[in-house]
Amino acid sequence: MFKFIAAVLFALASGLACAATEINQAGQAELESVKGIGPSMATRILDARKVGPFADWADLRTRVKGVGEGNAKKFSAQGLTVNGKSYTVVATAPAAALPKAKAPGKAEKAEKVEKAKP
């Protein structure tokens, strides 16, 4: 019976350790419990939150120095949420997929030179 109770308590404690931490409601200690957030980062988050709650991850990244894409990914993986949402990377088109600017040809260069001459 004791082993069963100990196992249930251990499972409950493990589940709480993985529980999400909502950035708009967490206090200093709760923020510091997220791996990667120390006392100074937690203070910066709380100071920025005094202005108003964070609308989303982009808002958090803009308002809190030191929270870039890399840290946002780490914090989210540790269970930090903004308005109940985990961090997701916004996909942007890779540079290779974007059309390249066409360099002017010889005829266009000659035309520009002729226009420049008086």
C-alpha positions in Angstrom: 0.0 0.0 0.0 2.8 2.4 0.9 4.5 1.8 -2.5 1.2 2.5 -4.3 0.8 5.8 -2.5 4.4 6.8 -3.1 4.0 6.0 -6.8 0.9 8.1 -7.0 2.5 11.0 -5.3 5.6 10.7 -7.5 3.4 10.6 -10.6 1.5 13.7 -9.4 4.7 15.6 -8.7 6.1 14.7 -12.1 2.9 15.9 -13.8 3.1 19.2 -12.0 6.7 19.7 -13.0 5.7 19.5 -16.6 2.7 21.8 -16.2 2.6 24.9 -18.3 3.6 28.3 -16.8 1.5 31.1 -18.1 3.7 34.2 -18.4 0.9 36.7 -17.8 0.0 35.1 -14.5 3.3 33.7 -13.1 5.2 35.4 -10.3 9.0 35.7 -9.9 9.5 32.3 -8.5 7.3 30.6 -11.1 9.2 32.3 -13.9 12.6 31.4 -12.4 11.4 27.7 -12.3 11.5 27.7 -16.1 15.0 26.5 -17.2 16.8 29.4 -18.7 15.0 32.2 -16.9 17.1 33.6 -14.1 16.3 36.4 -11.6 17.2 39.2 -14.0 15.2 37.8 -16.9 12.2 37.2 -14.6 12.5 40.8 -13.4 12.5 42.1 -16.9 9.5 40.1 -17.8 7.6 41.3 -14.7 8.6 44.9 -15.4 7.4 44.7 -19.0 4.1 43.1 -17.8 3.4 46.1 -15.6 2.7 48.0 -18.9 0.1 45.4 -19.8 -0.2 41.6 -20.4 1.7 40.1 -23.3 -0.6 39.6 -26.3 1.5 36.8 -27.9 5.1 35.6 -28.3 6.0 38.3 -30.8 4.9 40.9 -28.2 7.0 39.2 -25.5 10.0 39.1 -27.9 9.6 42.8 -28.7 9.2 44.0 -25.1 11.7 41.9 -23.2 15.4 42.2 -23.9 17.0 38.8 -24.2 14.0 36.9 -25.5 14.8 36.2 -29.1 13.7 33.3 -31.2 16.1 30.8 -29.6 15.1 31.6 -26.1 11.4 31.6 -27.0 11.8 28.1 -28.3 13.7 27.0 -25.2 11.2 28.6 -22.8 8.2 27.1 -24.7 9.8 23.7 -24.6 10.1 24.1 -20.8 6.4 24.8 -20.6 6.1 28.6 -20.8 3.0 29.8 -22.5 1.7 33.2 -23.6 -2.1 33.3 -23.4 -2.1 29.5 -23.3 -0.1 29.1 -26.5 3.3 27.6 -27.1 5.9 29.3 -29.3 5.7 28.5 -32.9 8.2 29.6 -35.5 6.7 31.9 -38.2 7.8 30.4 -41.5 9.4 32.8 -43.9 10.4 32.1 -47.4 14.0 31.1 -47.7 16.3 33.4 -49.6 16.7 30.9 -52.5 12.9 30.9 -53.1 12.7 34.7 -53.5 13.2 36.0 -57.0 16.6 37.6 -57.6 16.8 41.2 -58.7 17.8 41.2 -62.4 21.2 42.9 -63.0 21.1 45.4 -65.8 22.4 44.1 -69.2 25.0 45.7 -71.4 22.3 47.5 -73.5 20.7 49.0 -70.4 24.1 50.1 -69.0 24.9 51.8 -72.3 21.6 53.5 -72.3 22.1 54.9 -68.9 25.6 56.2 -69.8 24.2 57.9 -72.9 21.4 59.6 -70.9 23.9 60.8 -68.4 26.1 62.6 -71.1 25.0 66.1 -72.0 
